[in-house]
Amino acid sequence: MSQALVAADLRKGYTSGKLRTEILRGLSINIDTGQLTLIAGPSGCGKSTLLSILSGLQRPDAGSVIALGEDLWRGDRRALDLFRLRHTGFVFQGFNLFPALTALEQVMLPLGYLGVDNAHSAQRARTALEEVGLASRMHLRPAELSGGEKQRVAIARALVKQPQLLFADEPTSALDAANGQIVIDTLRRIAHTHGTTVLCVSHDPRLVTHADRVLEMEDGAILSDRRAPAAIPDLEMRP
């Protein structure tokens, strides 16, 4: 199986006055293509920092990240921004939706930055919203959507670019059990049906049984690396 991400000897820390806090301590990791990989661990263990570095949002103090064969930190900032635009999608805990835009407009937004015209953007956005079960809600604004629906809009917005890498930071922590389960099912399906590499940071125990691989972190290091013994059947999308 090919590897979408290869990180070597990552180090990251913060200095406050005379105190130096090490967040990542020489961490190395390989992430396989087309799988849902979960990085789990207690708050403050460094998992969100690791996700931020692997996705190109934050520069490490030392070490390298090879994403899709490219060294993320060797080029300039403009090249990195262009790489993220073309190849990555992001899903965050807080949804990051614009209050004045409908679900359809939210999902169309990133395609505009890629130079896709409005007609094709709308078509692709409708397809992405249908895939996450929101075809009947596409003309509603965030205030008219539930928390789970907002997160599925955010997933559709990430999916519409057809990214090779999808990064999710605590995507279910603000959701109830039913909506959280739908989001988990959706992320796993995206990995398996689109061949997208989905890397998720979460302390939600429900994700463990759906992930193809679980990396447990503590104190800036990987403590264990477990792979699923067998594929879990994908569940049909719920309305």
C-alpha positions as CSV (number, residue, x, y, z in Angstrom):
1,M,0.0,0.0,0.0
2,S,1.3,3.4,-0.9
3,Q,2.0,6.1,1.6
4,A,0.3,9.5,1.3
5,L,2.2,11.1,4.2
6,V,5.7,10.4,5.5
7,A,7.0,12.4,8.5
8,A,10.4,12.1,10.0
9,D,11.8,13.3,13.3
10,L,9.2,16.0,13.9
11,R,9.9,18.3,16.7
12,K,7.8,21.2,18.0
13,G,7.9,23.2,21.2
14,Y,6.9,26.5,22.7
15,T,8.8,28.9,24.9
16,S,7.1,31.0,27.6
17,G,9.6,33.1,29.4
18,K,12.4,30.8,30.6
19,L,10.1,27.7,30.3
20,R,10.4,25.5,27.2
21,T,7.6,23.0,26.6
22,E,8.2,20.2,24.1
23,I,5.0,19.1,22.2
24,L,6.5,16.7,19.7
25,R,9.6,14.8,20.5
26,G,11.3,13.4,17.4
27,L,8.1,11.8,16.1
28,S,8.1,9.8,12.9
29,I,5.0,8.5,11.1
30,N,3.8,7.1,7.8
31,I,0.1,7.4,6.8
32,D,-1.3,4.9,4.2
33,T,-3.3,6.0,1.1
34,G,-7.1,5.5,1.0
35,Q,-7.6,4.7,4.7
36,L,-9.2,6.4,7.7
37,T,-6.4,6.8,10.2
38,L,-7.3,8.0,13.8
39,I,-4.8,9.8,16.0
40,A,-6.1,9.4,19.6
41,G,-4.9,10.5,23.0
42,P,-5.6,12.7,25.9
43,S,-5.9,16.5,25.7
44,G,-2.5,18.2,25.5
45,C,-0.7,15.1,24.1
46,G,0.2,16.8,20.8
47,K,-2.2,15.2,18.4
48,S,-3.7,18.5,17.1
49,T,-0.2,20.0,16.7
50,L,0.8,16.9,14.8
51,L,-2.3,17.2,12.5
52,S,-1.5,20.9,11.9
53,I,2.1,20.1,10.9
54,L,1.1,17.2,8.6
55,S,-1.5,19.4,6.9
56,G,0.9,22.2,6.3
57,L,-0.8,24.7,8.7
58,Q,2.0,24.9,11.1
59,R,5.8,24.6,10.6
60,P,7.7,22.2,12.8
61,D,10.9,23.3,14.6
62,A,12.7,20.3,13.0
63,G,11.9,17.3,10.8
64,S,10.3,16.8,7.4
65,V,6.9,16.0,6.0
66,I,6.6,14.4,2.6
67,A,2.9,14.7,1.4
68,L,2.0,13.1,-1.9
69,G,5.7,13.0,-2.8
70,E,6.3,16.7,-2.1
71,D,8.3,18.1,0.8
72,L,5.9,20.5,2.4
73,W,8.4,22.7,4.1
74,R,11.1,23.0,1.4
75,G,9.2,25.5,-0.8
76,D,7.9,29.0,-0.1
77,R,4.6,29.9,1.5
78,R,2.8,30.5,-1.8
79,A,3.7,27.0,-3.0
80,L,2.4,25.5,0.3
81,D,-0.8,27.4,0.1
82,L,-1.3,26.2,-3.5
83,F,-0.6,22.6,-2.5
84,R,-3.3,22.8,0.3
85,L,-5.8,24.4,-2.1
86,R,-5.4,21.7,-4.7
87,H,-4.8,18.5,-2.7
88,T,-6.3,18.9,0.8
89,G,-9.6,19.3,2.6
90,F,-10.2,20.3,6.2
91,V,-13.0,19.6,8.7
92,F,-12.9,21.3,12.1
93,Q,-14.8,21.0,15.3
94,G,-16.4,24.4,15.0
95,F,-17.8,23.8,11.4
96,N,-16.4,27.2,10.1
97,L,-19.4,28.0,8.1
98,F,-20.5,31.5,6.9
99,P,-23.8,32.6,8.5
100,A,-25.1,34.3,5.3
101,L,-24.4,31.5,2.9
102,T,-26.7,28.6,2.1
103,A,-25.3,25.0,2.3
104,L,-25.0,25.0,-1.5
105,E,-23.0,28.3,-1.5
106,Q,-20.8,27.1,1.3
107,V,-19.8,24.0,-0.7
108,M,-19.3,25.9,-3.9
109,L,-16.9,28.4,-2.3
110,P,-13.6,26.5,-2.6
111,L,-14.2,25.7,-6.2
112,G,-14.2,29.4,-7.0
113,Y,-10.6,29.7,-5.8
114,L,-9.7,26.8,-8.1
115,G,-11.2,28.7,-11.1
116,V,-14.2,26.5,-11.6
117,D,-17.1,28.5,-13.1
118,N,-20.4,28.9,-11.2
119,A,-22.4,26.4,-13.2
120,H,-19.9,23.5,-12.7
121,S,-19.4,24.6,-9.1
122,A,-23.1,24.3,-8.4
123,Q,-23.3,20.9,-10.0
124,R,-20.3,19.5,-8.1
125,A,-21.6,21.1,-4.8
126,R,-25.0,19.4,-5.3
127,T,-23.4,16.1,-5.8
128,A,-21.2,16.5,-2.7
129,L,-24.3,17.5,-0.6
130,E,-26.2,14.5,-1.9
131,E,-23.4,12.2,-0.9
132,V,-23.5,13.4,2.7
133,G,-27.3,13.1,2.8
134,L,-28.2,16.8,2.6
135,A,-29.9,17.1,-0.9
136,S,-33.1,18.4,0.7
137,R,-31.3,20.9,2.9
138,M,-28.9,22.6,0.4
139,H,-30.8,25.9,0.3
140,L,-30.8,26.4,4.1
141,R,-28.4,28.6,6.0
142,P,-26.4,27.4,9.1
143,A,-28.9,28.8,11.6
144,E,-31.5,26.5,10.0
145,L,-29.4,23.4,10.3
146,S,-28.6,21.1,13.2
147,G,-25.1,20.6,14.5
148,G,-24.7,17.3,12.6
149,E,-26.0,18.8,9.4
150,K,-23.5,21.7,9.7
151,Q,-20.7,19.3,10.1
152,R,-21.9,17.3,7.0
153,V,-21.9,20.6,5.1
154,A,-18.3,21.1,6.2
155,I,-17.5,17.6,5.0
156,A,-19.1,18.2,1.7
157,R,-17.2,21.5,1.3
158,A,-13.9,19.6,1.9
159,L,-15.1,16.7,-0.4
160,V,-16.1,18.9,-3.3
161,K,-12.5,19.6,-4.3
162,Q,-11.9,15.9,-4.6
163,P,-8.9,16.1,-2.3
164,Q,-6.3,13.4,-2.0
165,L,-5.9,14.3,1.7
166,L,-8.7,15.1,4.2
167,F,-7.8,16.3,7.7
168,A,-10.4,16.3,10.5
169,D,-9.8,17.8,13.9
170,E,-12.3,16.6,16.5
171,P,-15.1,16.4,14.0
172,T,-17.6,14.7,16.4
173,S,-16.9,16.3,19.7
174,A,-19.7,19.0,19.4
175,L,-22.3,16.4,18.3
176,D,-24.7,14.1,20.0
177,A,-24.4,10.3,19.6
178,A,-26.6,9.9,16.5
179,N,-25.1,12.8,14.5
180,G,-21.6,11.8,15.6
181,Q,-22.2,8.4,14.2
182,I,-23.3,9.7,10.9
183,V,-20.2,11.9,10.6
184,I,-18.0,8.9,11.5
185,D,-19.7,6.7,8.8
186,T,-19.3,9.5,6.3
187,L,-15.6,10.0,6.9
188,R,-14.9,6.2,6.6
189,R,-17.0,6.0,3.4
190,I,-15.1,8.8,1.8
191,A,-11.8,7.0,2.5
192,H,-13.0,3.7,1.1
193,T,-15.1,4.9,-1.9
194,H,-13.0,7.9,-3.1
195,G,-9.5,6.5,-2.1
196,T,-9.1,9.7,0.0
197,T,-6.5,9.5,2.8
198,V,-8.5,10.7,5.9
199,L,-6.5,11.6,8.9
200,C,-8.6,12.3,12.0
201,V,-7.7,13.6,15.4
202,S,-10.2,12.7,18.1
203,H,-10.7,11.5,21.6
204,D,-14.2,10.1,20.6
205,P,-14.1,6.3,21.4
206,R,-16.7,5.7,18.7
207,L,-14.1,6.4,16.0
208,V,-11.8,3.7,17.2
209,T,-14.0,0.8,15.9
210,H,-14.5,2.6,12.5
211,A,-10.8,3.5,11.8
212,D,-8.6,1.4,9.6
213,R,-5.7,2.3,11.9
214,V,-5.5,3.8,15.3
215,L,-2.4,5.7,16.6
216,E,-2.3,6.4,20.3
217,M,-0.3,9.4,21.4
218,E,0.9,10.6,24.8
219,D,3.4,13.3,25.7
220,G,4.4,14.0,22.1
221,A,5.1,10.4,21.0
222,I,3.3,7.5,19.4
223,L,2.6,4.8,22.1
224,S,0.8,2.2,19.9
225,D,-0.1,1.6,16.3
226,R,-3.1,-0.7,15.8
227,R,-4.7,-1.7,12.5
228,A,-8.2,-3.0,12.1
229,P,-8.2,-6.8,11.7
230,A,-11.0,-6.7,9.1
231,A,-13.0,-4.1,7.3
232,I,-16.3,-3.0,8.9
233,P,-19.1,-2.9,6.4
234,D,-20.0,0.6,5.4
235,L,-23.5,1.6,6.6
236,E,-26.0,3.2,4.2
237,M,-26.2,7.0,4.5
238,R,-29.0,8.0,6.8
239,P,-31.2,11.0,5.9
